[in-house]
Amino acid sequence: MSVRQKKQELLEAMHRARAMEPSSFVPNKLLDTLIQRMQLKNDAELCRVLEVQPPIISKIRHRKLNVGATILLRMHEKSNIPIRELKELTAETRTEPPPTHH
């Protein structure tokens, strides 16, 4: 992938992140997947690897802060998980059971 393509993908991810409504943002799946795939123990270790302060990860986990382009790029660089996959991990999946009729 060329530098130009990576830049375009990052810009698209940034725009999607800005457009994402907090109600559709599911950070735990993203953070837990990063911890699992990078074979880390917890959020504190994730903070060290991503080189961010613990309050940043805490705010993301508690839905007080969306994943911005900068941290998304850092997650990609440190984990080698494609940006598109990282973004998909933050989206709410609709797996509601069908309504039951009595």
C-alpha positions in Angstrom: 0.0 0.0 0.0 1.4 3.4 -1.0 1.9 6.3 1.4 -0.9 8.1 -0.5 -3.3 5.2 0.0 -2.5 4.9 3.7 -3.0 8.7 4.1 -6.4 8.4 2.3 -7.4 5.5 4.5 -6.5 7.4 7.6 -8.4 10.5 6.4 -11.5 8.3 5.7 -11.1 6.7 9.2 -10.9 10.1 10.8 -14.0 11.3 9.0 -15.9 8.2 10.0 -14.7 8.6 13.6 -16.0 12.2 13.7 -19.3 11.1 12.2 -19.8 8.2 14.6 -22.4 8.8 17.2 -21.5 7.9 20.8 -24.5 5.5 21.0 -23.0 3.4 18.2 -19.5 3.4 19.7 -18.5 0.1 21.4 -15.0 0.6 22.7 -14.6 -2.5 24.9 -14.5 -4.8 21.9 -11.8 -2.8 20.3 -9.7 -2.5 23.5 -10.2 -6.1 24.5 -9.2 -7.3 21.0 -6.0 -5.2 21.1 -5.1 -6.6 24.5 -5.7 -10.1 23.3 -4.0 -9.9 20.0 -1.0 -8.1 21.4 -0.8 -10.6 24.2 -1.1 -7.9 26.9 -2.4 -8.3 30.4 -4.6 -5.2 30.9 -5.4 -1.6 30.0 -2.3 -0.4 31.9 0.0 -2.5 29.6 -1.9 -1.3 26.6 -1.3 2.3 27.6 2.5 1.6 27.8 2.5 0.0 24.4 0.5 2.7 22.8 2.4 5.4 24.7 -0.7 7.1 26.0 -1.7 8.2 29.5 -4.0 5.8 31.4 -6.9 8.3 31.5 -7.1 8.2 27.7 -7.8 4.5 27.6 -10.1 4.8 30.6 -12.1 7.5 28.9 -12.3 5.5 25.7 -13.4 2.4 27.6 -16.1 4.4 29.5 -17.4 6.1 26.3 -16.3 9.5 27.4 -13.8 9.8 24.5 -14.1 8.5 20.9 -11.1 6.9 19.3 -9.6 9.8 17.3 -7.4 9.5 14.2 -4.1 9.8 16.2 -4.8 7.0 18.6 -6.3 4.9 15.8 -3.2 5.2 13.8 -1.0 4.4 16.8 -3.2 1.3 17.5 -2.7 0.3 13.9 1.1 0.9 14.0 1.6 -1.0 17.2 -0.7 -4.0 16.5 -0.5 -4.3 12.7 -4.3 -4.6 12.7 -5.6 -2.8 9.6 -7.3 0.5 10.3 -10.5 -0.7 8.7 -10.7 -3.7 11.1 -10.0 -1.5 14.1 -12.9 0.8 13.0 -15.2 -2.2 12.6 -14.3 -3.3 16.1 -15.7 0.0 17.5 -19.0 -0.3 15.6 -22.0 -1.7 17.5 -23.1 -5.1 16.1 -26.8 -5.7 16.0 -27.1 -9.2 17.3 -30.4 -8.7 19.1 -32.5 -11.9 19.5 -35.7 -11.9 17.5 -38.8 -11.0 19.4 -40.7 -13.9 21.0 -44.4 -14.2 20.6 -46.4 -15.9 23.4 
